[in-house]
């Protein structure tokens, strides 16, 4: 299984539209549209899972494809690098109010 990153999606794009586009090139296992946590609005990218052979063909065929007037950026998804831990700020607990020494 290969995960494909699909970027520069129009904010109006739906999961069904993305699935339909990629199904032209093979069986789509899943489509995950990414929304902003706070607003719930689309962030303009998605992940599509396909078999390795189908995924490579789909990437070649859809990279630069115009959807809603926007050229898609399509490539194999990369593992997200671990986020650095925040510096300083004490050991996590408490919250609220000024510190008293």
N, CA, C and O atoms as CSV, one atom per row, in Angstrom:
chain,resi,resn,atom,element,x,y,z
A,1,UNK,N,N,0.846,-1.177,0.000
A,1,UNK,CA,C,0.000,0.000,0.000
A,1,UNK,C,C,0.893,1.242,0.000
A,1,UNK,O,O,1.882,1.317,0.729
A,2,UNK,N,N,0.521,2.205,-0.829
A,2,UNK,CA,C,1.254,3.462,-0.922
A,2,UNK,C,C,0.301,4.605,-0.608
A,2,UNK,O,O,-0.839,4.620,-1.072
A,3,UNK,N,N,0.769,5.554,0.175
A,3,UNK,CA,C,-0.025,6.740,0.482
A,3,UNK,C,C,0.455,7.879,-0.402
A,3,UNK,O,O,1.650,8.167,-0.480
A,4,UNK,N,N,-0.494,8.518,-1.061
A,4,UNK,CA,C,-0.222,9.618,-1.982
A,4,UNK,C,C,-0.644,10.924,-1.319
A,4,UNK,O,O,-1.740,11.023,-0.766
A,5,UNK,N,N,0.231,11.925,-1.378
A,5,UNK,CA,C,-0.102,13.270,-0.918
A,5,UNK,C,C,-0.685,14.032,-2.101
A,5,UNK,O,O,-0.100,14.045,-3.184
A,6,UNK,N,N,-1.838,14.669,-1.896
A,6,UNK,CA,C,-2.484,15.472,-2.936
A,6,UNK,C,C,-2.626,16.887,-2.387
A,6,UNK,O,O,-3.459,17.144,-1.517
A,7,UNK,N,N,-1.817,17.792,-2.894
A,7,UNK,CA,C,-1.816,19.162,-2.402
A,7,UNK,C,C,-2.374,20.149,-3.406
A,7,UNK,O,O,-2.569,19.822,-4.576
A,8,UNK,N,N,-2.626,21.348,-2.940
A,8,UNK,CA,C,-3.164,22.459,-3.728
A,8,UNK,C,C,-4.585,22.171,-4.210
A,8,UNK,O,O,-5.009,22.643,-5.265
A,9,UNK,N,N,-5.317,21.376,-3.404
A,9,UNK,CA,C,-6.715,21.111,-3.738
A,9,UNK,C,C,-7.537,22.382,-3.571
A,9,UNK,O,O,-7.273,23.179,-2.671
A,10,UNK,N,N,-8.535,22.576,-4.437
A,10,UNK,CA,C,-9.448,23.687,-4.175
A,10,UNK,C,C,-10.192,23.414,-2.866
A,10,UNK,O,O,-10.497,22.261,-2.561
A,11,UNK,N,N,-10.480,24.434,-2.109
A,11,UNK,CA,C,-11.131,24.254,-0.818
A,11,UNK,C,C,-12.537,23.683,-0.973
A,11,UNK,O,O,-13.119,23.191,-0.006
A,12,UNK,N,N,-13.077,23.747,-2.172
A,12,UNK,CA,C,-14.418,23.206,-2.431
A,12,UNK,C,C,-14.385,21.715,-2.796
A,12,UNK,O,O,-15.440,21.096,-2.931
A,13,UNK,N,N,-13.198,21.134,-2.956
A,13,UNK,CA,C,-13.089,19.725,-3.364
A,13,UNK,C,C,-13.695,18.814,-2.303
A,13,UNK,O,O,-13.577,19.063,-1.104
A,14,UNK,N,N,-14.351,17.749,-2.775
A,14,UNK,CA,C,-14.955,16.781,-1.865
A,14,UNK,C,C,-14.181,15.470,-1.922
A,14,UNK,O,O,-13.408,15.224,-2.848
A,15,UNK,N,N,-14.404,14.636,-0.915
A,15,UNK,CA,C,-13.780,13.317,-0.891
A,15,UNK,C,C,-14.186,12.515,-2.122
A,15,UNK,O,O,-13.356,11.821,-2.710
A,16,UNK,N,N,-15.445,12.602,-2.514
A,16,UNK,CA,C,-15.924,11.860,-3.689
A,16,UNK,C,C,-15.217,12.311,-4.968
A,16,UNK,O,O,-14.891,11.483,-5.819
A,17,UNK,N,N,-14.977,13.618,-5.107
A,17,UNK,CA,C,-14.283,14.117,-6.299
A,17,UNK,C,C,-12.846,13.614,-6.347
A,17,UNK,O,O,-12.360,13.219,-7.406
A,18,UNK,N,N,-12.167,13.626,-5.208
A,18,UNK,CA,C,-10.783,13.145,-5.159
A,18,UNK,C,C,-10.751,11.645,-5.455
A,18,UNK,O,O,-9.923,11.182,-6.241
A,19,UNK,N,N,-11.645,10.892,-4.830
A,19,UNK,CA,C,-11.723,9.447,-5.064
A,19,UNK,C,C,-11.962,9.155,-6.543
A,19,UNK,O,O,-11.299,8.296,-7.126
A,20,UNK,N,N,-12.902,9.864,-7.141
A,20,UNK,CA,C,-13.241,9.665,-8.552
A,20,UNK,C,C,-12.040,9.917,-9.459
A,20,UNK,O,O,-11.799,9.158,-10.397
A,21,UNK,N,N,-11.297,10.969,-9.184
A,21,UNK,CA,C,-10.106,11.276,-9.981
A,21,UNK,C,C,-9.096,10.136,-9.912
A,21,UNK,O,O,-8.573,9.712,-10.942
A,22,UNK,N,N,-8.816,9.636,-8.715
A,22,UNK,CA,C,-7.782,8.615,-8.556
A,22,UNK,C,C,-8.254,7.221,-8.961
A,22,UNK,O,O,-7.430,6.370,-9.297
A,23,UNK,N,N,-9.552,6.973,-8.936
A,23,UNK,CA,C,-10.066,5.670,-9.364
A,23,UNK,C,C,-9.873,5.432,-10.857
A,23,UNK,O,O,-9.989,4.300,-11.326
A,24,UNK,N,N,-9.583,6.479,-11.593
A,24,UNK,CA,C,-9.275,6.315,-13.028
A,24,UNK,C,C,-8.004,5.492,-13.219
A,24,UNK,O,O,-7.786,4.914,-14.284
A,25,UNK,N,N,-7.170,5.443,-12.187
A,25,UNK,CA,C,-5.849,4.820,-12.311
A,25,UNK,C,C,-5.692,3.579,-11.450
A,25,UNK,O,O,-4.595,3.027,-11.364
A,26,UNK,N,N,-6.769,3.124,-10.806
A,26,UNK,CA,C,-6.702,1.911,-10.009
A,26,UNK,C,C,-7.632,1.978,-8.813
A,26,UNK,O,O,-8.378,2.941,-8.634
A,27,UNK,N,N,-7.571,0.937,-8.002
A,27,UNK,CA,C,-8.445,0.827,-6.836
A,27,UNK,C,C,-7.952,1.746,-5.718
A,27,UNK,O,O,-6.795,1.683,-5.304
A,28,UNK,N,N,-8.843,2.586,-5.252
A,28,UNK,CA,C,-8.541,3.491,-4.150
A,28,UNK,C,C,-8.999,2.821,-2.859
A,28,UNK,O,O,-10.174,2.491,-2.703
A,29,UNK,N,N,-8.059,2.623,-1.936
A,29,UNK,CA,C,-8.387,2.010,-0.647
A,29,UNK,C,C,-9.033,3.014,0.298
A,29,UNK,O,O,-9.995,2.686,0.993
A,30,UNK,N,N,-8.504,4.242,0.326
A,30,UNK,CA,C,-9.086,5.268,1.193
A,30,UNK,C,C,-8.671,6.654,0.729
A,30,UNK,O,O,-7.657,6.832,0.055
A,31,UNK,N,N,-9.488,7.630,1.113
A,31,UNK,CA,C,-9.204,9.047,0.879
A,31,UNK,C,C,-9.408,9.745,2.216
A,31,UNK,O,O,-10.436,9.571,2.870
A,32,UNK,N,N,-8.419,10.537,2.612
A,32,UNK,CA,C,-8.536,11.286,3.870
A,32,UNK,C,C,-8.307,12.762,3.570
A,32,UNK,O,O,-7.188,13.192,3.289
A,33,UNK,N,N,-9.401,13.531,3.637
A,33,UNK,CA,C,-9.318,14.975,3.447
A,33,UNK,C,C,-8.921,15.590,4.789
A,33,UNK,O,O,-9.434,15.189,5.834
A,34,UNK,N,N,-8.018,16.551,4.761
A,34,UNK,CA,C,-7.519,17.147,5.991
A,34,UNK,C,C,-8.210,18.484,6.240
A,34,UNK,O,O,-8.230,19.364,5.379
A,35,UNK,N,N,-8.778,18.614,7.444
A,35,UNK,CA,C,-9.452,19.847,7.857
A,35,UNK,C,C,-8.693,20.496,9.006
A,35,UNK,O,O,-7.998,19.825,9.769
A,36,UNK,N,N,-8.836,21.804,9.115
A,36,UNK,CA,C,-8.247,22.549,10.217
A,36,UNK,C,C,-8.918,22.130,11.518
A,36,UNK,O,O,-10.145,22.057,11.585
A,37,UNK,N,N,-8.136,21.857,12.541
A,37,UNK,CA,C,-8.682,21.412,13.827
A,37,UNK,C,C,-9.612,22.422,14.465
A,37,UNK,O,O,-10.643,22.059,15.029
A,38,UNK,N,N,-9.246,23.692,14.374
A,38,UNK,CA,C,-10.007,24.717,15.075
A,38,UNK,C,C,-11.237,25.181,14.318
A,38,UNK,O,O,-12.287,25.409,14.920
A,39,UNK,N,N,-11.120,25.323,12.995
A,39,UNK,CA,C,-12.238,25.871,12.226
A,39,UNK,C,C,-13.064,24.785,11.538
A,39,UNK,O,O,-14.228,25.009,11.207
A,40,UNK,N,N,-12.469,23.607,11.321
A,40,UNK,CA,C,-13.162,22.545,10.602
A,40,UNK,C,C,-13.157,22.738,9.098
A,40,UNK,O,O,-13.717,21.925,8.363
A,41,UNK,N,N,-12.531,23.805,8.639
A,41,UNK,CA,C,-12.475,24.079,7.196
A,41,UNK,C,C,-11.390,23.234,6.534
A,41,UNK,O,O,-10.403,22.869,7.173
A,42,UNK,N,N,-11.579,22.922,5.240
A,42,UNK,CA,C,-10.553,22.154,4.517
A,42,UNK,C,C,-9.225,22.910,4.481
A,42,UNK,O,O,-9.194,24.137,4.392
A,43,UNK,N,N,-8.126,22.147,4.552
A,43,UNK,CA,C,-6.798,22.767,4.512
A,43,UNK,C,C,-6.181,22.729,3.117
A,43,UNK,O,O,-5.092,23.262,2.905
A,44,UNK,N,N,-6.870,22.102,2.168
A,44,UNK,CA,C,-6.392,22.113,0.785
A,44,UNK,C,C,-5.477,20.958,0.434
A,44,UNK,O,O,-4.763,21.014,-0.567
A,45,UNK,N,N,-5.489,19.898,1.256
A,45,UNK,CA,C,-4.738,18.714,0.877
A,45,UNK,C,C,-5.413,17.464,1.413
A,45,UNK,O,O,-6.260,17.514,2.305
A,46,UNK,N,N,-4.998,16.320,0.826
A,46,UNK,CA,C,-5.599,15.038,1.185
A,46,UNK,C,C,-4.551,13.947,1.021
A,46,UNK,O,O,-3.485,14.163,0.444
A,47,UNK,N,N,-4.882,12.767,1.545
A,47,UNK,CA,C,-4.056,11.582,1.369
A,47,UNK,C,C,-4.913,10.489,0.747
A,47,UNK,O,O,-6.052,10.269,1.159
A,48,UNK,N,N,-4.358,9.812,-0.244
A,48,UNK,CA,C,-5.053,8.735,-0.944
A,48,UNK,C,C,-4.211,7.474,-0.819
A,48,UNK,O,O,-3.010,7.506,-1.084
A,49,UNK,N,N,-4.821,6.369,-0.422
A,49,UNK,CA,C,-4.128,5.080,-0.325
A,49,UNK,C,C,-4.498,4.211,-1.518
A,49,UNK,O,O,-5.674,4.001,-1.812
A,50,UNK,N,N,-3.449,3.700,-2.213
A,50,UNK,CA,C,-3.625,2.810,-3.363
A,50,UNK,C,C,-2.512,1.763,-3.325
A,50,UNK,O,O,-1.542,1.904,-2.580
A,51,UNK,N,N,-2.663,0.708,-4.136
A,51,UNK,CA,C,-1.569,-0.260,-4.258
A,51,UNK,C,C,-0.373,0.441,-4.890
A,51,UNK,O,O,-0.529,1.444,-5.587
A,52,UNK,N,N,0.819,-0.089,-4.642
A,52,UNK,CA,C,2.056,0.575,-5.081
A,52,UNK,C,C,2.075,0.841,-6.584
A,52,UNK,O,O,2.397,1.952,-7.004
A,53,UNK,N,N,1.737,-0.157,-7.400
A,53,UNK,CA,C,1.766,0.014,-8.857
A,53,UNK,C,C,0.766,1.047,-9.330
A,53,UNK,O,O,1.095,1.906,-10.148
A,54,UNK,N,N,-0.458,0.971,-8.820
A,54,UNK,CA,C,-1.487,1.940,-9.196
A,54,UNK,C,C,-1.106,3.340,-8.734
A,54,UNK,O,O,-1.349,4.319,-9.440
A,55,UNK,N,N,-0.514,3.433,-7.560
A,55,UNK,CA,C,-0.150,4.735,-7.000
A,55,UNK,C,C,0.869,5.452,-7.878
A,55,UNK,O,O,0.735,6.650,-8.129
A,56,UNK,N,N,1.877,4.738,-8.343
A,56,UNK,CA,C,2.905,5.378,-9.171
A,56,UNK,C,C,2.307,5.924,-10.459
A,56,UNK,O,O,2.640,7.031,-10.884
A,57,UNK,N,N,1.430,5.152,-11.076
A,57,UNK,CA,C,0.769,5.607,-12.297
A,57,UNK,C,C,-0.126,6.806,-11.997
A,57,UNK,O,O,-0.133,7.777,-12.754
A,58,UNK,N,N,-0.876,6.749,-10.909
A,58,UNK,CA,C,-1.769,7.849,-10.539
A,58,UNK,C,C,-0.981,9.130,-10.280
A,58,UNK,O,O,-1.408,10.213,-10.681
A,59,UNK,N,N,0.162,9.012,-9.614
A,59,UNK,CA,C,0.997,10.188,-9.341
A,59,UNK,C,C,1.435,10.827,-10.653
A,59,UNK,O,O,1.328,12.041,-10.827
A,60,UNK,N,N,1.926,10.008,-11.568
A,60,UNK,CA,C,2.396,10.533,-12.858
A,60,UNK,C,C,1.268,11.209,-13.636
A,60,UNK,O,O,1.475,12.242,-14.272
A,61,UNK,N,N,0.078,10.620,-13.580
A,61,UNK,CA,C,-1.033,11.127,-14.378
A,61,UNK,C,C,-1.731,12.344,-13.763
A,61,UNK,O,O,-2.318,13.150,-14.485
A,62,UNK,N,N,-1.671,12.479,-12.450
A,62,UNK,CA,C,-2.450,13.561,-11.815
A,62,UNK,C,C,-1.620,14.746,-11.336
A,62,UNK,O,O,-2.186,15.800,-11.046
A,63,UNK,N,N,-0.297,14.609,-11.242
A,63,UNK,CA,C,0.519,15.739,-10.818
A,63,UNK,C,C,0.384,16.852,-11.858
A,63,UNK,O,O,0.695,16.648,-13.031
A,64,UNK,N,N,-0.074,18.017,-11.433
A,64,UNK,CA,C,-0.295,19.139,-12.346
A,64,UNK,C,C,-1.704,19.180,-12.910
A,64,UNK,O,O,-2.063,20.143,-13.587
A,65,UNK,N,N,-2.515,18.157,-12.648
A,65,UNK,CA,C,-3.902,18.116,-13.127
A,65,UNK,C,C,-4.657,19.330,-12.579
A,65,UNK,O,O,-4.537,19.667,-11.401
A,66,UNK,N,N,-5.431,19.976,-13.444
A,66,UNK,CA,C,-6.196,21.151,-13.032
A,66,UNK,C,C,-7.509,20.716,-12.392
A,66,UNK,O,O,-8.332,20.058,-13.028
A,67,UNK,N,N,-7.694,21.088,-11.134
A,67,UNK,CA,C,-8.948,20.815,-10.436
A,67,UNK,C,C,-9.428,22.133,-9.857
A,67,UNK,O,O,-8.749,22.746,-9.033
A,68,UNK,N,N,-10.591,22.558,-10.291
A,68,UNK,CA,C,-11.127,23.829,-9.796
A,68,UNK,C,C,-10.213,24.998,-10.110
A,68,UNK,O,O,-10.150,25.958,-9.343
A,69,UNK,N,N,-9.503,24.929,-11.227
A,69,UNK,CA,C,-8.601,26.007,-11.621
A,69,UNK,C,C,-7.253,26.000,-10.920
A,69,UNK,O,O,-6.479,26.948,-11.051
A,70,UNK,N,N,-6.964,24.930,-10.173
A,70,UNK,CA,C,-5.687,24.852,-9.439
A,70,UNK,C,C,-4.920,23.613,-9.888
A,70,UNK,O,O,-5.499,22.533,-10.000
A,71,UNK,N,N,-3.610,23.763,-10.147
A,71,UNK,CA,C,-2.805,22.593,-10.504
A,71,UNK,C,C,-2.474,21.774,-9.260
A,71,UNK,O,O,-1.878,22.290,-8.314
A,72,UNK,N,N,-2.858,20.503,-9.261
A,72,UNK,CA,C,-2.593,19.651,-8.106
A,72,UNK,C,C,-1.107,19.356,-7.986
A,72,UNK,O,O,-0.405,19.233,-8.990
A,73,UNK,N,N,-0.635,19.243,-6.754
A,73,UNK,CA,C,0.728,18.774,-6.465
A,73,UNK,C,C,0.563,17.374,-5.876
A,73,UNK,O,O,0.025,17.208,-4.781
A,74,UNK,N,N,1.024,16.393,-6.604
A,74,UNK,CA,C,0.793,15.002,-6.216
A,74,UNK,C,C,2.122,14.276,-6.151
A,74,UNK,O,O,2.900,14.301,-7.104
A,75,UNK,N,N,2.382,13.621,-5.010
A,75,UNK,CA,C,3.585,12.809,-4.879
A,75,UNK,C,C,3.374,11.771,-3.781
A,75,UNK,O,O,2.360,11.778,-3.082
A,76,UNK,N,N,4.346,10.888,-3.646
A,76,UNK,CA,C,4.252,9.894,-2.587
A,76,UNK,C,C,4.418,10.600,-1.246
A,76,UNK,O,O,5.331,11.405,-1.063
A,77,UNK,N,N,3.531,10.290,-0.320
A,77,UNK,CA,C,3.581,10.924,0.997
A,77,UNK,C,C,4.852,10.506,1.725
A,77,UNK,O,O,5.297,9.364,1.615
A,78,UNK,N,N,5.426,11.436,2.464
A,78,UNK,CA,C,6.624,11.179,3.259
A,78,UNK,C,C,6.229,11.125,4.727
A,78,UNK,O,O,5.295,11.800,5.159
A,79,UNK,N,N,6.957,10.309,5.490
A,79,UNK,CA,C,6.718,10.277,6.936
A,79,UNK,C,C,6.948,11.654,7.504
A,79,UNK,O,O,7.895,12.343,7.126
A,80,UNK,N,N,6.094,12.048,8.398
A,80,UNK,CA,C,6.229,13.349,9.040
A,80,UNK,C,C,7.362,13.288,10.054
A,80,UNK,O,O,7.439,12.363,10.863
A,81,UNK,N,N,8.233,14.276,10.002
A,81,UNK,CA,C,9.344,14.334,10.956
A,81,UNK,C,C,8.789,14.614,12.343
A,81,UNK,O,O,7.821,15.362,12.483
A,82,UNK,N,N,9.391,14.021,13.371
A,82,UNK,CA,C,8.894,14.295,14.724
A,82,UNK,C,C,9.046,15.773,15.064
A,82,UNK,O,O,10.034,16.413,14.705
A,83,UNK,N,N,8.057,16.294,15.756
A,83,UNK,CA,C,8.114,17.700,16.146
A,83,UNK,C,C,9.060,17.855,17.321
A,83,UNK,O,O,9.082,17.015,18.220
A,84,UNK,N,N,9.849,18.933,17.319
A,84,UNK,CA,C,10.735,19.160,18.461
A,84,UNK,C,C,9.909,19.499,19.701
A,84,UNK,O,O,8.850,20.120,19.619
A,85,UNK,N,N,10.422,19.075,20.838
A,85,UNK,CA,C,9.739,19.373,22.094
A,85,UNK,C,C,9.920,20.852,22.417
A,85,UNK,O,O,10.985,21.415,22.164
A,86,UNK,N,N,8.888,21.485,22.975
A,86,UNK,CA,C,9.022,22.902,23.314
A,86,UNK,C,C,10.100,23.119,24.368
A,86,UNK,O,O,10.303,22.286,25.251
A,87,UNK,N,N,10.770,24.225,24.261
A,87,UNK,CA,C,11.846,24.551,25.200
A,87,UNK,C,C,11.291,25.345,26.376
A,87,UNK,O,O,10.332,26.103,26.231
A,88,UNK,N,N,11.899,25.163,27.529
A,88,UNK,CA,C,11.580,25.964,28.706
A,88,UNK,C,C,10.164,25.763,29.201
A,88,UNK,O,O,9.487,24.811,28.812
A,89,UNK,N,N,9.722,26.665,30.058
A,89,UNK,CA,C,8.339,26.679,30.475
A,89,UNK,C,C,7.967,25.716,31.576
A,89,UNK,O,O,6.780,25.434,31.738
A,90,UNK,N,N,8.891,25.202,32.331
A,90,UNK,CA,C,8.526,24.362,33.468
A,90,UNK,C,C,8.114,22.962,33.067
A,90,UNK,O,O,8.203,22.584,31.899
A,91,UNK,N,N,7.674,22.217,34.021
A,91,UNK,CA,C,7.423,20.800,33.823
A,91,UNK,C,C,5.995,20.429,33.543
A,91,UNK,O,O,5.557,19.359,33.965
A,92,UNK,N,N,5.273,21.225,32.878
A,92,UNK,CA,C,3.979,20.791,32.413
A,92,UNK,C,C,2.808,21.066,33.329
A,92,UNK,O,O,1.758,21.417,32.790
A,93,UNK,N,N,2.851,20.958,34.558
A,93,UNK,CA,C,1.666,20.974,35.406
A,93,UNK,C,C,0.949,22.284,35.481
A,93,UNK,O,O,1.163,23.179,34.663
A,94,UNK,N,N,0.118,22.389,36.440
A,94,UNK,CA,C,-0.519,23.624,36.855
A,94,UNK,C,C,-1.282,24.383,35.827
A,94,UNK,O,O,-2.291,23.893,35.320
A,95,UNK,N,N,-0.856,25.514,35.513
A,95,UNK,CA,C,-1.568,26.405,34.622
A,95,UNK,C,C,-2.086,27.579,35.432
A,95,UNK,O,O,-2.100,27.531,36.662
A,96,UNK,N,N,-2.488,28.575,34.786
A,96,UNK,CA,C,-3.115,29.743,35.394
A,96,UNK,C,C,-2.312,30.413,36.493
A,96,UNK,O,O,-1.619,29.747,37.262
A,97,UNK,N,N,-2.406,31.700,36.563
A,97,UNK,CA,C,-1.844,32.472,37.655
A,97,UNK,C,C,-0.349,32.682,37.598
A,97,UNK,O,O,0.370,31.939,36.930
A,98,UNK,N,N,0.121,33.711,38.311
A,98,UNK,CA,C,1.545,34.004,38.315
A,98,UNK,C,C,2.293,32.999,39.211
A,98,UNK,O,O,1.727,32.416,40.135
A,99,UNK,N,N,3.558,32.827,38.906
A,99,UNK,CA,C,4.387,31.929,39.717
A,99,UNK,C,C,4.820,32.625,40.995
A,99,UNK,O,O,5.158,33.809,40.997
A,100,UNK,N,N,4.802,31.888,42.048
A,100,UNK,CA,C,5.272,32.437,43.324
A,100,UNK,C,C,6.489,31.624,43.743
A,100,UNK,O,O,6.434,30.399,43.844
A,101,UNK,N,N,7.558,32.313,43.979
A,101,UNK,CA,C,8.812,31.625,44.347
A,101,UNK,C,C,8.888,31.549,45.791
A,101,UNK,O,O,9.854,31.012,46.332
